[in-house]
Amino acid sequence: MNDLIVSVGNKKRTIGILPDDKIILDGKEFNVNLSKVSDYLYLIKINERVYEVTTVKKSSNEFFFTIDGRNYEVTARTALQERANEVLKQKELHAKIDSIKAPMPGLILKISKNIGEHINIGEPLIVLEAMKMENEIRSPSSGTITEINYKQGDSVEKDAVILKIE
């Protein structure tokens, strides 16, 4: 059985996907049949009731759904993705890092954000070339960029403060 953790607003529900067009939701088993009408329009039959569903993919695990005229913003993750997301949230609460340092000497190929922009934990910030390899440096915390000390094309030494986050 494949499990998905589906979040609608602040509510999380686990949906178990079974063989033979069946799912388990909140301990109850349902027969489900999905028919694709167009790229964004589906008909879904749950037990004996049919729903018209329009969907737009916002990101890899975020979707907008309209089900029988009602709008929903939904996040769907595997159980492993959900646990990883929770670990990142806990890490962000306990460790506030306010500066990004070069982990090794190298050449800055790209800085993805500008001063004043908000960043989220895990978001790509810098591409640093070292020993002919490109290394993507991601944000260890969320916040706003307050200072950028280097620009694209600059060389940096190990532990040089490239940018600061507040």
URZI-V776499 format. One record per backbone hydrogen bond with DSSP energy under -1.0 kcal/mol. CO is the residue of the C=O (numbers start at 1). NH is the residue of the N-H. E is the energy in kcal/mol with one decimal. If there is no record, write none. Layout:
BEGIN
[[CO	NH	E] [CO	NH	E]]
END
This chain:
BEGIN
[[2	17	-3.5] [4	15	-2.8] [5	77	-2.3] [6	13	-2.5] [7	75	-2.3] [8	11	-1.8] [11	8	-2.4] [13	6	-3.1] [15	4	-2.4] [16	24	-2.4] [17	2	-1.6] [21	32	-3.2] [22	18	-2.7] [23	30	-2.7] [24	16	-2.7] [25	28	-1.9] [28	25	-2.6] [30	23	-2.2] [31	47	-3.4] [33	45	-3.1] [35	43	-2.8] [40	55	-2.2] [41	37	-2.6] [41	38	-1.9] [42	53	-3.0] [43	35	-3.0] [44	51	-2.8] [45	33	-2.1] [46	49	-2.4] [49	46	-2.7] [51	44	-2.6] [52	68	-2.1] [53	42	-3.1] [54	66	-2.5] [56	64	-2.7] [61	76	-2.5] [62	58	-2.4] [62	59	-1.8] [63	74	-2.9] [64	56	-2.2] [65	72	-2.9] [66	54	-2.5] [67	70	-1.8] [70	67	-2.7] [72	65	-3.0] [74	63	-3.0] [75	7	-3.1] [77	5	-3.6] [78	82	-2.4] [79	83	-2.1] [80	84	-2.3] [81	85	-2.2] [82	86	-2.1] [83	87	-2.2] [84	88	-2.2] [85	89	-2.1] [86	90	-2.3] [87	91	-2.6] [88	92	-2.3] [89	93	-1.8] [90	94	-1.7] [91	95	-2.2] [98	165	-2.8] [100	162	-2.7] [100	163	-1.2] [102	159	-3.3] [106	156	-2.9] [107	129	-3.3] [108	153	-3.4] [110	127	-2.5] [114	117	-2.0] [117	145	-2.4] [119	143	-2.2] [120	123	-2.0] [123	139	-2.6] [125	112	-3.4] [126	137	-3.4] [127	109	-2.8] [127	110	-1.4] [128	135	-2.7] [129	107	-2.5] [130	133	-1.5] [133	130	-2.6] [135	128	-2.9] [137	125	-2.7] [137	126	-1.8] [139	122	-3.4] [143	119	-3.2] [144	166	-2.7] [145	116	-3.4] [147	164	-2.4] [151	154	-2.1] [154	108	-3.0] [156	106	-2.2] [157	160	-1.9] [160	102	-2.2] [162	149	-2.9] [163	100	-3.1] [164	146	-2.3] [164	147	-1.2]]
END
